[in-house]
Amino acid sequence: MFKGKIIPVIGLAMGIFFLAAHFWGDKFLDSIPPKSELVEIAGEVEWVNRASKKSRDVRFKIVGKGTFVHNGLGSTLAKEIYEAISASGVNVTVLANLKETQKPIAHEYSYNPVYEIVANGNVVRSYDESVASEKRGAILFPWVGLFLVFASIYEYRKNRKKYWFRT
């Protein structure tokens, strides 16, 4: 019963979610705001950390300005950002969204997301790269959604024939 009915229902629900997120996601999912809505903040980095060695988030604090996070796609990008701003005395300029706050569970700080990072005059991650990265990630949503919908229909029909007397 579990394989024949429950798994297809879960797959169908997930597939519909992925399709809805792709087609109507701008209504309920946050995306990167326009550059005009972001605030430029500059200062010296007080501390930098990553949640783990493979983490894709880089969290840092600018002296007297607040705490910020860069949520990227991939741990290689996070490593590059971490290495660029972790040296002592690094001055950074970031484009931050001060209207959105992220507070991870069991953290003492809340973070504002950043979409552009310039360290000592060198662009580490540009706003345009962040937008392009999000668009590349969004391409997968409809394909994963369609796959899950068709796979769940197939799985249900395959098991329905096997257990015809139980349905």
KOLLODREN-512684 format. One record per atom (N, C-alpha, C, O): x, y, z; residue in one letter; chain; atom name. Coordinates in steps of 0.001 Angstrom, whole numbers. Layout:
# residues N
X, Y, Z, a, A, CA $
...
END
This chain:
# residues 167
821, -1194, 0, m, A, N $
0, 0, 0, m, A, CA $
865, 1257, 0, m, A, C $
590, 2206, -735, m, A, O $
1923, 1260, 836, f, A, N $
2763, 2450, 923, f, A, CA $
3373, 2781, -431, f, A, C $
3319, 3924, -887, f, A, O $
3959, 1762, -1071, k, A, N $
4610, 1990, -2357, k, A, CA $
3590, 2298, -3440, k, A, C $
3867, 3087, -4344, k, A, O $
2444, 1701, -3362, g, A, N $
1451, 1852, -4413, g, A, CA $
625, 3122, -4338, g, A, C $
149, 3598, -5369, g, A, O $
439, 3686, -3155, k, A, N $
-449, 4851, -3036, k, A, CA $
207, 6059, -2373, k, A, C $
43, 7186, -2840, k, A, O $
937, 5837, -1307, i, A, N $
1483, 6956, -548, i, A, CA $
2623, 7644, -1307, i, A, C $
2642, 8869, -1420, i, A, O $
3558, 6868, -1819, i, A, N $
4688, 7457, -2547, i, A, CA $
4218, 8231, -3775, i, A, C $
4699, 9343, -3992, i, A, O $
3299, 7701, -4593, p, A, N $
2820, 8508, -5720, p, A, CA $
2125, 9805, -5298, p, A, C $
2252, 10819, -5985, p, A, O $
1408, 9790, -4204, v, A, N $
743, 11011, -3734, v, A, CA $
1788, 12044, -3307, v, A, C $
1657, 13227, -3620, v, A, O $
2817, 11598, -2596, i, A, N $
3889, 12509, -2182, i, A, CA $
4608, 13067, -3410, i, A, C $
4875, 14266, -3483, i, A, O $
4920, 12202, -4370, g, A, N $
5581, 12648, -5600, g, A, CA $
4734, 13623, -6386, g, A, C $
5246, 14609, -6915, g, A, O $
3433, 13355, -6467, l, A, N $
2526, 14250, -7187, l, A, CA $
2460, 15620, -6501, l, A, C $
2483, 16654, -7168, l, A, O $
2378, 15618, -5186, a, A, N $
2331, 16888, -4446, a, A, CA $
3621, 17683, -4640, a, A, C $
3583, 18898, -4837, a, A, O $
4754, 16999, -4586, m, A, N $
6029, 17689, -4792, m, A, CA $
6144, 18213, -6219, m, A, C $
6634, 19321, -6433, m, A, O $
5699, 17428, -7192, g, A, N $
5738, 17868, -8582, g, A, CA $
4878, 19090, -8813, g, A, C $
5289, 20023, -9502, g, A, O $
3685, 19092, -8239, i, A, N $
2795, 20252, -8373, i, A, CA $
3416, 21474, -7699, i, A, C $
3309, 22590, -8207, i, A, O $
4072, 21259, -6544, f, A, N $
4737, 22376, -5876, f, A, CA $
5832, 22972, -6757, f, A, C $
5915, 24192, -6897, f, A, O $
6676, 22121, -7353, f, A, N $
7754, 22617, -8214, f, A, CA $
7197, 23370, -9413, f, A, C $
7736, 24409, -9793, f, A, O $
6129, 22863, -10013, l, A, N $
5525, 23556, -11153, l, A, CA $
4903, 24884, -10726, l, A, C $
5042, 25892, -11419, l, A, O $
4220, 24880, -9589, a, A, N $
3621, 26126, -9093, a, A, CA $
4702, 27143, -8740, a, A, C $
4546, 28336, -9000, a, A, O $
5797, 26670, -8148, a, A, N $
6890, 27585, -7803, a, A, CA $
7507, 28196, -9048, a, A, C $
7941, 29348, -9031, a, A, O $
7547, 27427, -10127, h, A, N $
8118, 27968, -11363, h, A, CA $
7188, 28999, -12002, h, A, C $
7628, 30082, -12390, h, A, O $
5914, 28663, -12110, f, A, N $
4993, 29536, -12835, f, A, CA $
4454, 30698, -12000, f, A, C $
4228, 31785, -12531, f, A, O $
4248, 30482, -10711, w, A, N $
3689, 31538, -9859, w, A, CA $
4584, 31858, -8673, w, A, C $
4125, 32450, -7696, w, A, O $
5842, 31480, -8742, g, A, N $
6763, 31658, -7621, g, A, CA $
7008, 33089, -7224, g, A, C $
7282, 33371, -6058, g, A, O $
6913, 34012, -8182, d, A, N $
7147, 35411, -7840, d, A, CA $
6086, 35952, -6894, d, A, C $
6280, 37000, -6278, d, A, O $
4971, 35248, -6775, k, A, N $
3905, 35683, -5869, k, A, CA $
4182, 35277, -4418, k, A, C $
3780, 35978, -3489, k, A, O $
4886, 34118, -4221, f, A, N $
5077, 33650, -2850, f, A, CA $
6519, 33285, -2502, f, A, C $
6798, 32975, -1343, f, A, O $
7436, 33311, -3452, l, A, N $
8838, 33046, -3157, l, A, CA $
9645, 34329, -3352, l, A, C $
9440, 35064, -4318, l, A, O $
10554, 34583, -2429, d, A, N $
11406, 35764, -2557, d, A, CA $
12480, 35503, -3594, d, A, C $
13122, 34453, -3592, d, A, O $
12668, 36465, -4477, s, A, N $
13768, 36392, -5420, s, A, CA $
14661, 37602, -5169, s, A, C $
14430, 38374, -4239, s, A, O $
15657, 37754, -5987, i, A, N $
16571, 38874, -5807, i, A, CA $
15846, 40169, -6158, i, A, C $
15313, 40299, -7260, i, A, O $
15819, 41125, -5237, p, A, N $
15132, 42394, -5521, p, A, CA $
15898, 43216, -6560, p, A, C $
17081, 42969, -6795, p, A, O $
15234, 44186, -7177, p, A, N $
15931, 45060, -8131, p, A, CA $
17083, 45807, -7448, p, A, C $
17042, 46077, -6247, p, A, O $
18089, 46125, -8226, k, A, N $
19284, 46783, -7687, k, A, CA $
18948, 48112, -7017, k, A, C $
19622, 48522, -6071, k, A, O $
17911, 48783, -7505, s, A, N $
17528, 50080, -6938, s, A, CA $
16994, 49965, -5509, s, A, C $
17019, 50945, -4765, s, A, O $
16512, 48785, -5118, e, A, N $
15981, 48582, -3764, e, A, CA $
17055, 48166, -2763, e, A, C $
16795, 48138, -1561, e, A, O $
18251, 47843, -3236, l, A, N $
19325, 47397, -2349, l, A, CA $
20108, 48594, -1823, l, A, C $
20185, 49638, -2471, l, A, O $
20682, 48424, -646, v, A, N $
21424, 49494, 19, v, A, CA $
22914, 49153, -11, v, A, C $
23309, 48029, 296, v, A, O $
23730, 50132, -384, e, A, N $
25181, 49924, -394, e, A, CA $
25737, 50209, 991, e, A, C $
25502, 51274, 1562, e, A, O $
26476, 49244, 1524, i, A, N $
27065, 49365, 2854, i, A, CA $
28551, 49050, 2730, i, A, C $
28932, 48070, 2090, i, A, O $
29380, 49877, 3338, a, A, N $
30829, 49683, 3269, a, A, CA $
31426, 49732, 4665, a, A, C $
30921, 50425, 5548, a, A, O $
32502, 48989, 4850, g, A, N $
33198, 48991, 6127, g, A, CA $
34186, 47854, 6216, g, A, C $
34372, 47087, 5271, g, A, O $
34817, 47762, 7378, e, A, N $
35809, 46714, 7612, e, A, CA $
35124, 45469, 8169, e, A, C $
34220, 45567, 8999, e, A, O $
35559, 44308, 7709, v, A, N $
34991, 43036, 8162, v, A, CA $
35528, 42724, 9552, v, A, C $
36739, 42717, 9776, v, A, O $
34606, 42464, 10488, e, A, N $
35000, 42109, 11854, e, A, CA $
35244, 40610, 11974, e, A, C $
36257, 40187, 12531, e, A, O $
34317, 39802, 11450, w, A, N $
34483, 38350, 11449, w, A, CA $
33746, 37745, 10262, w, A, C $
32808, 38332, 9724, w, A, O $
34197, 36553, 9868, v, A, N $
33603, 35807, 8755, v, A, CA $
33524, 34354, 9178, v, A, C $
34446, 33844, 9816, v, A, O $
32423, 33670, 8829, n, A, N $
32365, 32227, 9066, n, A, CA $
31442, 31543, 8073, n, A, C $
30617, 32175, 7412, n, A, O $
31609, 30235, 7991, r, A, N $
30728, 29384, 7200, r, A, CA $
30150, 28353, 8158, r, A, C $
30790, 27987, 9144, r, A, O $
28943, 27885, 7872, a, A, N $
28294, 26915, 8760, a, A, CA $
29101, 25620, 8818, a, A, C $
29208, 25000, 9876, a, A, O $
29664, 25212, 7690, s, A, N $
30505, 24022, 7630, s, A, CA $
31439, 24160, 6438, s, A, C $
31355, 25125, 5678, s, A, O $
32324, 23194, 6282, k, A, N $
33285, 23234, 5179, k, A, CA $
32592, 23191, 3820, k, A, C $
33070, 23799, 2863, k, A, O $
31478, 22482, 3729, k, A, N $
30735, 22342, 2474, k, A, CA $
29568, 23323, 2361, k, A, C $
28816, 23281, 1387, k, A, O $
29417, 24190, 3331, s, A, N $
28283, 25114, 3347, s, A, CA $
28353, 26100, 2191, s, A, C $
29436, 26472, 1741, s, A, O $
27188, 26517, 1718, r, A, N $
27132, 27493, 630, r, A, CA $
26859, 28902, 1145, r, A, C $
26787, 29844, 356, r, A, O $
26708, 29055, 2440, d, A, N $
26452, 30363, 3046, d, A, CA $
27740, 30926, 3638, d, A, C $
28505, 30210, 4284, d, A, O $
27968, 32201, 3412, v, A, N $
29082, 32913, 4041, v, A, CA $
28464, 34024, 4877, v, A, C $
27784, 34906, 4354, v, A, O $
28710, 33971, 6182, r, A, N $
28163, 34965, 7103, r, A, CA $
29300, 35851, 7593, r, A, C $
30397, 35370, 7877, r, A, O $
29032, 37141, 7687, f, A, N $
30079, 38057, 8130, f, A, CA $
29465, 39285, 8784, f, A, C $
28285, 39591, 8616, f, A, O $
30320, 39979, 9539, k, A, N $
29885, 41197, 10226, k, A, CA $
30785, 42345, 9797, k, A, C $
32010, 42228, 9790, k, A, O $
30151, 43461, 9439, i, A, N $
30878, 44682, 9113, i, A, CA $
30831, 45565, 10358, i, A, C $
29764, 45791, 10928, i, A, O $
31988, 46058, 10770, v, A, N $
32105, 46830, 12012, v, A, CA $
31107, 47987, 12014, v, A, C $
31139, 48860, 11146, v, A, O $
30220, 47971, 13010, g, A, N $
29257, 49047, 13198, g, A, CA $
28108, 49091, 12203, g, A, C $
27289, 50007, 12265, g, A, O $
28021, 48139, 11297, k, A, N $
26981, 48176, 10260, k, A, CA $
25981, 47034, 10369, k, A, C $
24838, 47181, 9936, k, A, O $
26382, 45905, 10933, g, A, N $
25469, 44778, 11064, g, A, CA $
26063, 43488, 10537, g, A, C $
27224, 43433, 10132, g, A, O $
25236, 42447, 10553, t, A, N $
25661, 41126, 10092, t, A, CA $
24962, 40799, 8785, t, A, C $
23805, 41163, 8575, t, A, O $
25678, 40109, 7912, f, A, N $
25196, 39846, 6564, f, A, CA $
25476, 38405, 6177, f, A, C $
26320, 37737, 6775, f, A, O $
24750, 37935, 5163, v, A, N $
24945, 36574, 4660, v, A, CA $
24865, 36600, 3144, v, A, C $
24055, 37321, 2561, v, A, O $
25719, 35800, 2514, h, A, N $
25619, 35582, 1067, h, A, CA $
25207, 34134, 878, h, A, C $
25945, 33219, 1243, h, A, O $
24018, 33926, 303, n, A, N $
23510, 32585, 15, n, A, CA $
23752, 32311, -1461, n, A, C $
23024, 32815, -2316, n, A, O $
24750, 31529, -1758, g, A, N $
25069, 31235, -3152, g, A, CA $
24708, 29813, -3510, g, A, C $
24263, 29034, -2668, g, A, O $
24906, 29489, -4773, l, A, N $
24705, 28121, -5234, l, A, CA $
26074, 27482, -5392, l, A, C $
26814, 27817, -6317, l, A, O $
26414, 26573, -4502, g, A, N $
27675, 25855, -4606, g, A, CA $
28675, 26246, -3542, g, A, C $
28802, 27416, -3179, g, A, O $
29384, 25242, -3049, s, A, N $
30359, 25493, -1990, s, A, CA $
31636, 26124, -2533, s, A, C $
32369, 26754, -1770, s, A, O $
31930, 25975, -3833, t, A, N $
33125, 26594, -4407, t, A, CA $
33014, 28111, -4363, t, A, C $
33976, 28798, -4021, t, A, O $
31848, 28630, -4706, l, A, N $
31617, 30074, -4642, l, A, CA $
31762, 30568, -3206, l, A, C $
32380, 31605, -2965, l, A, O $
31199, 29837, -2259, a, A, N $
31298, 30235, -854, a, A, CA $
32752, 30248, -401, a, A, C $
33161, 31126, 359, a, A, O $
33529, 29281, -863, k, A, N $
34950, 29228, -503, k, A, CA $
35686, 30444, -1063, k, A, C $
36520, 31032, -374, k, A, O $
35385, 30825, -2306, e, A, N $
36027, 31996, -2919, e, A, CA $
35681, 33274, -2151, e, A, C $
36552, 34102, -1887, e, A, O $
34414, 33422, -1799, i, A, N $
33997, 34615, -1053, i, A, CA $
34649, 34627, 323, i, A, C $
35145, 35660, 773, i, A, O $
34645, 33479, 986, y, A, N $
35246, 33375, 2316, y, A, CA $
36726, 33757, 2280, y, A, C $
37198, 34520, 3122, y, A, O $
37448, 33223, 1301, e, A, N $
38881, 33518, 1205, e, A, CA $
39137, 34989, 880, e, A, C $
40126, 35561, 1339, e, A, O $
38255, 35601, 95, a, A, N $
38451, 37000, -296, a, A, CA $
38222, 37974, 854, a, A, C $
38864, 39022, 912, a, A, O $
37310, 37639, 1776, i, A, N $
36989, 38613, 2834, i, A, CA $
37454, 38189, 4225, i, A, C $
37217, 38913, 5193, i, A, O $
38112, 37031, 4350, s, A, N $
38474, 36563, 5691, s, A, CA $
39810, 37106, 6198, s, A, C $
40089, 37009, 7393, s, A, O $
40638, 37670, 5330, a, A, N $
41902, 38240, 5802, a, A, CA $
41614, 39447, 6701, a, A, C $
40611, 40139, 6522, a, A, O $
42497, 39687, 7658, s, A, N $
42232, 40798, 8584, s, A, CA $
42432, 42137, 7884, s, A, C $
43323, 42293, 7049, s, A, O $
41593, 43088, 8240, g, A, N $
41679, 44429, 7686, g, A, CA $
41064, 44602, 6313, g, A, C $
41336, 45596, 5640, g, A, O $
40240, 43659, 5881, v, A, N $
39608, 43752, 4563, v, A, CA $
38429, 44718, 4636, v, A, C $
37566, 44600, 5507, v, A, O $
38407, 45665, 3717, n, A, N $
37264, 46572, 3594, n, A, CA $
36357, 46047, 2496, n, A, C $
36812, 45757, 1390, n, A, O $
35076, 45925, 2805, v, A, N $
34120, 45416, 1822, v, A, CA $
33035, 46450, 1564, v, A, C $
32716, 47289, 2407, v, A, O $
32487, 46350, 369, t, A, N $
31299, 47108, 1, t, A, CA $
30293, 46088, -486, t, A, C $
30594, 45290, -1374, t, A, O $
29102, 46106, 85, v, A, N $
28083, 45125, -279, v, A, CA $
26794, 45831, -675, v, A, C $
26515, 46947, -237, v, A, O $
26015, 45152, -1516, l, A, N $
24641, 45576, -1791, l, A, CA $
23755, 44649, -980, l, A, C $
23681, 43453, -1263, l, A, O $
23087, 45189, 20, a, A, N $
22309, 44376, 950, a, A, CA $
20832, 44725, 877, a, A, C $
20451, 45855, 574, a, A, O $
20014, 43723, 1165, n, A, N $
18571, 43908, 1267, n, A, CA $
18240, 44053, 2749, n, A, C $
18167, 43057, 3469, n, A, O $
18044, 45274, 3202, l, A, N $
17773, 45516, 4620, l, A, CA $
16319, 45253, 4997, l, A, C $
15976, 45265, 6179, l, A, O $
15459, 45016, 4000, k, A, N $
14050, 44721, 4273, k, A, CA $
13843, 43257, 4640, k, A, C $
12823, 42903, 5231, k, A, O $
14803, 42406, 4294, e, A, N $
14689, 40973, 4576, e, A, CA $
15718, 40598, 5632, e, A, C $
16876, 41011, 5564, e, A, O $
15283, 39816, 6600, t, A, N $
16181, 39354, 7650, t, A, CA $
16092, 37840, 7741, t, A, C $
15001, 37271, 7731, t, A, O $
17241, 37195, 7828, q, A, N $
17297, 35747, 7998, q, A, CA $
17860, 35459, 9378, q, A, C $
18932, 35946, 9735, q, A, O $
17126, 34659, 10158, k, A, N $
17587, 34291, 11495, k, A, CA $
17588, 32777, 11604, k, A, C $
16542, 32168, 11831, k, A, O $
18769, 32157, 11442, p, A, N $
18838, 30707, 11593, p, A, CA $
18497, 30282, 13018, p, A, C $
18678, 31045, 13967, p, A, O $
18006, 29067, 13150, i, A, N $
17653, 28523, 14462, i, A, CA $
18918, 28431, 15315, i, A, C $
19968, 28008, 14832, i, A, O $
18817, 28820, 16558, a, A, N $
19887, 28744, 17551, a, A, CA $
21090, 29619, 17206, a, A, C $
22215, 29298, 17590, a, A, O $
20870, 30714, 16493, h, A, N $
21938, 31680, 16227, h, A, CA $
21646, 32943, 17010, h, A, C $
20489, 33327, 17184, h, A, O $
22698, 33584, 17478, e, A, N $
22489, 34830, 18214, e, A, CA $
22294, 36017, 17288, e, A, C $
21763, 37046, 17708, e, A, O $
22715, 35894, 16031, y, A, N $
22614, 36999, 15085, y, A, CA $
21511, 36758, 14064, y, A, C $
21173, 35615, 13756, y, A, O $
20962, 37835, 13551, s, A, N $
20110, 37769, 12367, s, A, CA $
20895, 38435, 11243, s, A, C $
21685, 39349, 11479, s, A, O $
20671, 37970, 10031, y, A, N $
21493, 38388, 8904, y, A, CA $
20641, 39008, 7806, y, A, C $
19506, 38594, 7575, y, A, O $
21207, 40013, 7130, n, A, N $
20593, 40579, 5934, n, A, CA $
21319, 39997, 4729, n, A, C $
22549, 39957, 4716, n, A, O $
20581, 39545, 3716, p, A, N $
21241, 38954, 2543, p, A, CA $
21939, 40013, 1688, p, A, C $
21466, 41143, 1560, p, A, O $
23071, 39621, 1109, v, A, N $
23807, 40502, 200, v, A, CA $
23864, 39856, -1180, v, A, C $
23896, 38632, -1307, v, A, O $
23876, 40696, -2206, y, A, N $
23861, 40208, -3582, y, A, CA $
25049, 40699, -4394, y, A, C $
25206, 40320, -5555, y, A, O $
25887, 41540, -3797, e, A, N $
27123, 41967, -4449, e, A, CA $
28156, 42199, -3365, e, A, C $
27863, 42812, -2338, e, A, O $
29367, 41708, -3594, i, A, N $
30448, 41866, -2626, i, A, CA $
31687, 42371, -3358, i, A, C $
32138, 41770, -4333, i, A, O $
32226, 43482, -2871, v, A, N $
33477, 44039, -3392, v, A, CA $
34441, 44102, -2215, v, A, C $
34158, 44766, -1217, v, A, O $
35585, 43412, -2322, a, A, N $
36571, 43377, -1246, a, A, CA $
37824, 44129, -1680, a, A, C $
38469, 43758, -2660, a, A, O $
38167, 45184, -950, n, A, N $
39342, 46013, -1249, n, A, CA $
39377, 46456, -2708, n, A, C $
40442, 46469, -3325, n, A, O $
38230, 46817, -3260, g, A, N $
38150, 47308, -4629, g, A, CA $
38021, 46236, -5693, g, A, C $
37814, 46560, -6863, g, A, O $
38136, 44973, -5325, n, A, N $
38005, 43864, -6279, n, A, CA $
36619, 43248, -6168, n, A, C $
36172, 42908, -5072, n, A, O $
35942, 43105, -7294, v, A, N $
34603, 42514, -7288, v, A, CA $
34732, 41012, -7049, v, A, C $
35328, 40293, -7852, v, A, O $
34170, 40550, -5939, v, A, N $
34180, 39127, -5614, v, A, CA $
32951, 38453, -6205, v, A, C $
33041, 37367, -6778, v, A, O $
31810, 39101, -6061, r, A, N $
30546, 38590, -6606, r, A, CA $
29713, 39799, -7009, r, A, C $
29398, 40644, -6171, r, A, O $
29355, 39886, -8285, s, A, N $
28584, 41035, -8754, s, A, CA $
27085, 40751, -8674, s, A, C $
26656, 39600, -8591, s, A, O $
26317, 41808, -8700, y, A, N $
24858, 41690, -8681, y, A, CA $
24372, 40903, -9896, y, A, C $
23493, 40050, -9776, y, A, O $
24945, 41191, -11061, d, A, N $
24535, 40499, -12287, d, A, CA $
24830, 39004, -12221, d, A, C $
24054, 38197, -12734, d, A, O $
25945, 38625, -11595, e, A, N $
26262, 37202, -11421, e, A, CA $
25248, 36530, -10497, e, A, C $
24861, 35385, -10731, e, A, O $
24821, 37227, -9459, s, A, N $
23822, 36670, -8538, s, A, CA $
22488, 36448, -9241, s, A, C $
21844, 35417, -9046, s, A, O $
22071, 37415, -10061, v, A, N $
20812, 37286, -10800, v, A, CA $
20901, 36141, -11804, v, A, C $
19972, 35342, -11917, v, A, O $
22020, 36055, -12539, a, A, N $
22194, 34985, -13525, a, A, CA $
22212, 33616, -12855, a, A, C $
21669, 32653, -13398, a, A, O $
22824, 33521, -11692, s, A, N $
22878, 32253, -10964, s, A, CA $
21485, 31812, -10524, s, A, C $
21150, 30630, -10606, s, A, O $
20678, 32756, -10061, e, A, N $
19316, 32402, -9658, e, A, CA $
18483, 31946, -10851, e, A, C $
17694, 31008, -10734, e, A, O $
18651, 32596, -11983, k, A, N $
17904, 32201, -13187, k, A, CA $
18310, 30808, -13653, k, A, C $
17464, 30027, -14087, k, A, O $
19615, 30490, -13564, r, A, N $
20063, 29142, -13947, r, A, CA $
19456, 28091, -13024, r, A, C $
19058, 27018, -13477, r, A, O $
19385, 28396, -11739, g, A, N $
18788, 27462, -10794, g, A, CA $
17304, 27279, -11025, g, A, C $
16767, 26194, -10802, g, A, O $
16628, 28340, -11475, a, A, N $
15178, 28282, -11698, a, A, CA $
14812, 27453, -12925, a, A, C $
13662, 27033, -13056, a, A, O $
15751, 27210, -13815, i, A, N $
15474, 26407, -15010, i, A, CA $
15101, 24975, -14632, i, A, C $
14331, 24330, -15343, i, A, O $
15632, 24480, -13536, l, A, N $
15374, 23095, -13131, l, A, CA $
13957, 22862, -12620, l, A, C $
13442, 21748, -12722, l, A, O $
13325, 23884, -12076, f, A, N $
12024, 23708, -11434, f, A, CA $
10977, 23046, -12327, f, A, C $
10377, 22064, -11890, f, A, O $
10718, 23517, -13549, p, A, N $
9660, 22862, -14332, p, A, CA $
10016, 21435, -14722, p, A, C $
9136, 20576, -14786, p, A, O $
11293, 21167, -14984, w, A, N $
11683, 19813, -15392, w, A, CA $
11569, 18828, -14233, w, A, C $
11095, 17706, -14415, w, A, O $
11995, 19236, -13060, v, A, N $
11855, 18370, -11883, v, A, CA $
10379, 18162, -11567, v, A, C $
9969, 17052, -11228, v, A, O $
9582, 19218, -11675, g, A, N $
8143, 19102, -11424, g, A, CA $
7470, 18144, -12383, g, A, C $
6695, 17286, -11960, g, A, O $
7757, 18278, -13675, l, A, N $
7164, 17361, -14661, l, A, CA $
7612, 15927, -14423, l, A, C $
6807, 15000, -14510, l, A, O $
8894, 15739, -14124, f, A, N $
9389, 14392, -13851, f, A, CA $
8650, 13774, -12671, f, A, C $
8224, 12621, -12748, f, A, O $
8491, 14515, -11589, l, A, N $
7814, 13973, -10409, l, A, CA $
6344, 13655, -10692, l, A, C $
5833, 12639, -10222, l, A, O $
5666, 14508, -11450, v, A, N $
4258, 14248, -11783, v, A, CA $
4138, 12975, -12605, v, A, C $
3343, 12095, -12274, v, A, O $
4924, 12869, -13679, f, A, N $
4827, 11683, -14536, f, A, CA $
5312, 10422, -13831, f, A, C $
4734, 9353, -14027, f, A, O $
6358, 10520, -13017, a, A, N $
6850, 9355, -12283, a, A, CA $
5823, 8879, -11262, a, A, C $
5662, 7674, -11072, a, A, O $
5133, 9790, -10608, s, A, N $
4135, 9372, -9619, s, A, CA $
2920, 8747, -10299, s, A, C $
2346, 7792, -9775, s, A, O $
2519, 9273, -11459, i, A, N $
1413, 8656, -12207, i, A, CA $
1812, 7257, -12663, i, A, C $
1028, 6315, -12545, i, A, O $
3025, 7123, -13182, y, A, N $
3511, 5814, -13624, y, A, CA $
3551, 4830, -12457, y, A, C $
3090, 3695, -12582, y, A, O $
4101, 5262, -11328, e, A, N $
4219, 4373, -10163, e, A, CA $
2839, 3947, -9651, e, A, C $
2644, 2792, -9273, e, A, O $
1898, 4867, -9642, y, A, N $
551, 4525, -9190, y, A, CA $
-88, 3511, -10129, y, A, C $
-661, 2520, -9675, y, A, O $
5, 3750, -11433, r, A, N $
-618, 2842, -12406, r, A, CA $
54, 1473, -12390, r, A, C $
-622, 453, -12528, r, A, O $
1357, 1438, -12226, k, A, N $
2084, 170, -12187, k, A, CA $
1629, -665, -10992, k, A, C $
1402, -1867, -11132, k, A, O $
1497, -57, -9847, n, A, N $
1103, -794, -8652, n, A, CA $
-396, -1028, -8576, n, A, C $
-830, -1968, -7911, n, A, O $
-1192, -214, -9227, r, A, N $
-2635, -421, -9238, r, A, CA $
-2965, -1709, -9987, r, A, C $
-3856, -2452, -9576, r, A, O $
-2266, -1974, -11065, k, A, N $
-2500, -3205, -11817, k, A, CA $
-2111, -4420, -10996, k, A, C $
-2766, -5459, -11070, k, A, O $
-1063, -4298, -10224, k, A, N $
-590, -5412, -9422, k, A, CA $
-1568, -5719, -8290, k, A, C $
-1808, -6886, -7979, k, A, O $
-2127, -4695, -7680, y, A, N $
-3028, -4865, -6544, y, A, CA $
-4431, -4401, -6907, y, A, C $
-5028, -3626, -6158, y, A, O $
-4963, -4841, -8007, w, A, N $
-6253, -4349, -8487, w, A, CA $
-7380, -4602, -7502, w, A, C $
-8341, -3834, -7454, w, A, O $
-7280, -5666, -6716, f, A, N $
-8368, -5990, -5797, f, A, CA $
-8332, -5137, -4533, f, A, C $
-9298, -5160, -3771, f, A, O $
-7272, -4391, -4279, r, A, N $
-7176, -3566, -3073, r, A, CA $
-7601, -2128, -3315, r, A, C $
-7735, -1372, -2353, r, A, O $
-7817, -1719, -4551, t, A, N $
-8152, -316, -4803, t, A, CA $
-9637, -103, -4895, t, A, C $
-10087, 1023, -5104, t, A, O $
END
